[in-house]
Amino acid sequence: MELSDIKIIGVCGSGSMGAGIIQVAAQTGFTVKVLEANEQAISRGKSIIEGGLKKLVDKGKMAPEERDAVISRITFYTDASNLNDVDFIIEAVFENMDVKKELFQRLDKVTKDNVVYASNTSSLSITEMASFCKRPNKFIGMHFFNPVPVMKLVEIIPALQTDEDTIKLARGLAEKFGKTTVLCKDTPGFIVNRLLVPMMLDAARLYEAGIASAEDIDNAMVLGTNMPMGPLKLMDFTGVEIAYYVGNIFYEYTKDPRFNPPDIMRKMVKAGYLGMKTGKGFYDYTKKD
Ligand SMILES: NC(=O)c1ccc[n+]([C@@H]2O[C@H](COP(=O)([O-])OP(=O)(O)OC[C@H]3O[C@@H](n4cnc5c(N)ncnc54)[C@H](O)[C@@H]3O)[C@@H](O)[C@H]2O)c1
């Protein structure tokens, strides 16, 4: 299959990541068929996409007619058999191997023979997922970043079984979406999280040891390295529990102590101090100043 043969894209899951991928694919001009778990999730996905497009229209970056055309290219389903004519599938369902395995096996019963499956997983093995599928050579990782319409990077992660054509197609498709790709072997954290997660955990270790305040750690990294957001604020923004769980998964796999989350994070997760969404994390968001 050539890049120009890809006409219909299937996206599984329309949560934070899936919705962004759907928006970008439809904006690129593809017909997008979305598979979701239930009607409630479909409503949520639709409203995330409509919100994303509204921002573009409000800023004058997209005409209302173009928004309507983008929306008309997207159809939602709960029955996998509707994905029988898609050329390329991007999976963004829950980060759980059993959920993903069940989904790929269901898709295998209905999809075309030359379809490519790409997973947007952040922490699971691409090679293991490929091994569950009928055509492991047509399986690959495509790791997008949040928010997908804004973030320019896609990490491309071939499984041990992936063939060269599939790598070429995945890179070509991401570039058609307007993204820049980097190629990385199937390894915990790929490139970005392999470097970012230990740095965030180290920042929590400095905080735990009382070496500096949260504000000073973040200010030091923002002003000293030009990061747009300090590591502790970033964890509060994305959810302290995410860095905690991801660190644990990588630690279990690599036994590298850099990935072992500090005790303060375990306690914060237990206490429900998950960051902005719960009002408290490394910072207190309930204070009015
Ligand atoms: N959130 C991030 O910053 C981020 C970044 C990069 C990659 N990822 C990865 O993207 C994937 C999705 O993450 P998210 O943050 O969008 O999660 P999310 O919880 O916001 O969305 C997941 C969606 O998948 C749907 N879903 C669950 N099981 C399904 C099934 N069997 N069939 C169809 N749909 C199903 C859910 O209804 C939900 O809408 C995960 O693998 C995650 O590791 C997340």
The ligand as a MOL file (V3000), in Angstrom:
LIG
                    3D

  0  0  0     0  0            999 V3000
M  V30 BEGIN CTAB
M  V30 COUNTS 44 48 0 0 0
M  V30 BEGIN ATOM
M  V30 1 N -3.2320 11.6130 27.7220 0
M  V30 2 C -2.0030 11.7900 27.2390 0
M  V30 3 O -1.3380 12.8010 27.4810 0
M  V30 4 C -1.4080 10.7460 26.3200 0
M  V30 5 C -0.3090 11.0910 25.5070 0
M  V30 6 C 0.1810 10.1690 24.5790 0
M  V30 7 C -0.3960 8.9030 24.5070 0
M  V30 8 N -1.4460 8.5830 25.3220 0 CHG=1
M  V30 9 C -2.0550 7.2460 25.1590 0
M  V30 10 O -3.2490 7.3900 24.3930 0
M  V30 11 C -4.1910 6.3820 24.7890 0
M  V30 12 C -5.4930 7.0570 25.1720 0
M  V30 13 O -5.2550 7.9670 26.2180 0
M  V30 14 P -6.2860 9.1340 26.5670 0
M  V30 15 O -5.5850 10.0200 27.5190 0
M  V30 16 O -6.8830 9.6690 25.3260 0 CHG=-1
M  V30 17 O -7.4040 8.2790 27.3540 0
M  V30 18 P -8.9360 8.6490 27.6280 0
M  V30 19 O -9.3190 7.8630 28.8350 0
M  V30 20 O -9.1520 10.1280 27.6110 0
M  V30 21 O -9.6970 8.0490 26.3470 0
M  V30 22 C -9.7840 6.6770 26.0720 0
M  V30 23 C -11.0450 6.4710 25.2290 0
M  V30 24 O -11.0470 5.1220 24.7760 0
M  V30 25 C -12.3990 4.6610 24.8030 0
M  V30 26 N -12.3640 3.1920 24.8530 0
M  V30 27 C -12.0130 2.4070 25.8940 0
M  V30 28 N -12.0940 1.1080 25.5230 0
M  V30 29 C -12.5030 1.0740 24.2400 0
M  V30 30 C -12.7460 0.0400 23.3070 0
M  V30 31 N -12.5980 -1.2350 23.6350 0
M  V30 32 N -13.1290 0.3810 22.0510 0
M  V30 33 C -13.2830 1.6730 21.6920 0
M  V30 34 N -13.0380 2.7180 22.5430 0
M  V30 35 C -12.6770 2.4070 23.7980 0
M  V30 36 C -12.9810 5.2920 26.0510 0
M  V30 37 O -14.4040 5.3170 25.9960 0
M  V30 38 C -12.3420 6.6900 26.0110 0
M  V30 39 O -13.1610 7.6110 25.3150 0
M  V30 40 C -3.5240 5.5820 25.9080 0
M  V30 41 O -2.9150 4.4460 25.3500 0
M  V30 42 C -2.4730 6.5440 26.4420 0
M  V30 43 O -1.3580 5.8860 27.0030 0
M  V30 44 C -1.9720 9.4750 26.2120 0
M  V30 END ATOM
M  V30 BEGIN BOND
M  V30 1 1 1 2
M  V30 2 2 2 3
M  V30 3 1 2 4
M  V30 4 1 4 5
M  V30 5 2 4 44
M  V30 6 2 5 6
M  V30 7 1 6 7
M  V30 8 2 7 8
M  V30 9 1 8 9
M  V30 10 1 8 44
M  V30 11 1 9 10
M  V30 12 1 9 42
M  V30 13 1 10 11
M  V30 14 1 11 12
M  V30 15 1 11 40
M  V30 16 1 12 13
M  V30 17 1 13 14
M  V30 18 2 14 15
M  V30 19 1 14 16
M  V30 20 1 14 17
M  V30 21 1 17 18
M  V30 22 2 18 19
M  V30 23 1 18 20
M  V30 24 1 18 21
M  V30 25 1 21 22
M  V30 26 1 22 23
M  V30 27 1 23 24
M  V30 28 1 23 38
M  V30 29 1 24 25
M  V30 30 1 25 26
M  V30 31 1 25 36
M  V30 32 1 26 27
M  V30 33 1 26 35
M  V30 34 2 27 28
M  V30 35 1 28 29
M  V30 36 1 29 30
M  V30 37 2 29 35
M  V30 38 1 30 31
M  V30 39 2 30 32
M  V30 40 1 32 33
M  V30 41 2 33 34
M  V30 42 1 34 35
M  V30 43 1 36 37
M  V30 44 1 36 38
M  V30 45 1 38 39
M  V30 46 1 40 41
M  V30 47 1 40 42
M  V30 48 1 42 43
M  V30 END BOND
M  V30 END CTAB
M  END
